[in-house]
Amino acid sequence: MPNKLILFTCLLFCSIALSQSTPSEEQPQIEAEEIDAAFQEYDALKPAKAAFYAAVLPGLGQAYNKDYWKIPIVYGAIGTGVGIAVYNHDLFQQYRTAYKDRIAGRMDEFTIVDENGNTRELFTEDQLLRAQDFYRRNKELSILITAGLYVLQILEANVDAHLSQYEVEDRLSFAPFMQRNEFDYSNTFGMRITYTF
């Protein structure tokens, strides 16, 4: 009995091996589909290039992604931050110079001399110190916000370059929504996300 089992097992393996090694006459035909002309091959370095260009010069990453309409937004945001920082720095320097002059006993720009020769100080020394602190904090905050906007435009260029390589379908839409209540004529505003199957 064990000999018959061994013989049966050997015949089974031989038949399996021979059936897979013999070529069959009907080979399946694989037909290649036509590739759309608009199909682009995935470029793994495109997000890194866009981020690098945006880091070198703000807005250059958006130009690399061919999103030219974003460039004025980038320069507007960064330029506003820089302008606010410069404005606060100038006021900080103005109050700092006035405080130094006041400490040294010189006449500062916040001291008014009337026609009788009497002097009147618009701000006390404590108010000049508090004004310095206020404008210094505002300057530092605007510098931090400007640096954050700089990093944000780098991230935006990177993410846009990454997502631009995927085909986007129109089945998902994001649109504003407004509904009027018929009873009290009040309006409801919002955003609507729609996904069609």
C-alpha positions in Angstrom: 0.0 0.0 0.0 2.7 2.5 0.8 4.4 1.7 -2.5 1.2 2.5 -4.4 0.9 5.8 -2.6 4.5 6.8 -3.4 3.9 5.8 -7.0 0.7 7.8 -7.2 2.4 10.9 -5.7 5.3 10.6 -8.2 3.0 10.3 -11.2 0.9 13.2 -10.0 3.9 15.5 -9.7 5.3 14.4 -13.1 2.0 15.1 -14.8 1.8 18.5 -13.2 5.4 19.3 -14.3 4.8 18.1 -17.9 1.5 19.9 -18.2 3.1 23.2 -17.3 6.2 22.7 -19.5 4.3 21.8 -22.7 3.4 24.9 -24.8 -0.3 25.2 -25.5 -1.4 26.2 -28.9 -3.8 28.9 -27.7 -1.7 31.6 -26.1 -3.8 34.5 -24.8 -3.5 37.7 -26.9 -2.8 40.8 -24.9 -3.7 44.0 -26.8 -2.3 47.3 -25.7 -4.8 50.1 -25.3 -4.0 53.4 -26.9 -2.6 55.9 -24.5 -4.2 59.3 -24.4 -1.9 62.0 -25.8 -2.5 64.2 -22.8 -1.2 61.5 -20.4 1.9 62.6 -18.6 4.3 60.3 -16.9 4.6 60.9 -13.1 7.7 63.0 -12.3 8.8 62.3 -8.8 11.1 65.3 -8.6 8.5 67.9 -9.7 7.4 68.7 -6.1 11.0 69.0 -4.9 11.9 71.3 -7.8 8.8 73.5 -7.1 9.7 73.7 -3.4 13.3 74.5 -4.2 12.4 77.3 -6.7 9.9 78.8 -4.2 12.6 78.8 -1.5 15.1 80.5 -3.8 12.7 83.2 -4.9 9.1 83.6 -3.6 6.6 83.0 -6.4 9.1 81.1 -8.6 7.7 77.7 -7.5 4.2 78.9 -8.5 5.6 80.0 -11.9 7.2 76.5 -12.2 3.7 75.0 -11.6 2.3 77.4 -14.2 0.0 79.0 -11.6 0.9 82.5 -12.6 -2.2 84.0 -10.9 -0.8 83.1 -7.5 2.4 85.1 -7.9 0.8 88.5 -7.0 -0.9 86.9 -4.0 2.5 85.6 -2.8 4.2 89.0 -3.3 1.2 90.9 -1.8 1.3 88.8 1.4 5.0 88.8 1.9 5.3 92.5 0.9 2.5 93.5 3.4 4.3 91.6 6.2 7.6 93.4 5.3 5.9 96.7 5.1 4.3 96.3 8.5 7.6 95.3 10.0 9.4 98.3 8.6 6.6 100.6 9.8 6.8 99.2 13.3 10.6 99.4 13.3 10.5 103.1 12.3 8.1 103.9 15.2 10.2 101.8 17.6 13.3 103.8 16.6 11.4 107.1 16.9 10.3 106.3 20.5 13.7 104.9 21.4 15.5 108.0 20.2 13.0 110.2 22.1 13.6 108.1 25.3 17.4 108.3 24.9 17.2 112.1 24.4 14.9 112.4 27.4 17.3 110.4 29.6 20.3 112.5 28.4 18.5 115.7 29.2 18.2 116.8 25.6 15.1 118.1 23.9 13.1 115.2 22.2 10.5 115.4 19.5 7.6 114.8 22.0 8.5 117.9 24.1 6.6 121.0 23.1 8.0 124.5 23.8 5.3 127.3 23.8 5.9 131.0 23.0 6.7 131.8 26.6 9.5 129.2 26.7 7.6 126.7 28.8 8.1 123.1 28.0 5.4 120.4 28.1 6.1 116.7 27.6 3.5 114.8 25.6 4.6 111.4 26.9 6.3 110.5 30.2 9.4 108.3 30.3 7.2 105.3 31.3 4.9 105.9 28.3 7.9 106.1 26.0 9.2 102.8 27.3 5.8 101.1 26.8 5.5 102.5 23.3 9.0 101.0 22.5 7.9 97.6 23.8 4.6 97.8 21.9 6.2 98.6 18.5 9.1 96.1 19.1 6.5 93.3 19.8 4.5 94.3 16.7 7.7 94.3 14.6 8.8 90.9 15.8 5.3 89.5 15.3 5.1 90.8 11.7 8.5 89.3 11.0 7.3 85.9 12.3 4.1 86.1 10.3 6.1 87.1 7.1 8.4 84.1 7.7 5.4 81.9 8.1 3.9 83.2 4.8 7.3 82.5 3.1 7.3 78.9 4.4 3.6 78.5 3.4 4.2 79.5 -0.2 7.0 76.9 -0.3 4.6 74.3 1.0 1.9 75.4 -1.4 4.2 75.1 -4.4 5.3 71.6 -3.3 1.7 70.3 -2.7 0.4 71.9 -5.9 3.2 70.3 -7.9 2.4 66.9 -6.3 -1.3 67.1 -6.8 -1.1 68.5 -10.3 0.1 65.2 -11.6 -3.1 63.4 -10.7 -6.2 63.4 -12.8 -8.9 65.3 -11.1 -12.5 64.4 -11.8 -15.5 66.7 -11.8 -17.5 64.4 -9.6 -16.5 66.3 -6.4 -17.4 69.9 -6.3 -17.2 72.6 -3.7 -19.5 75.6 -4.2 -21.1 78.4 -2.2 -24.6 77.9 -0.9 -27.4 80.3 -0.2 -30.9 79.5 0.9 -33.8 81.9 1.6 -36.3 81.1 4.4 -39.8 81.6 3.0 -41.3 82.4 6.4 -39.1 85.2 7.7 -37.1 86.0 4.5 -33.8 85.5 6.2 -30.8 84.1 4.3 -28.6 81.2 5.2 -25.1 81.2 3.7 -22.6 78.4 3.6 -20.5 76.1 1.5 -21.7 72.9 -0.1 -19.6 69.8 -1.0 -21.2 67.6 -3.6 -20.1 64.2 -4.7 -21.9 62.6 -7.7 -21.8 58.8 -8.3 
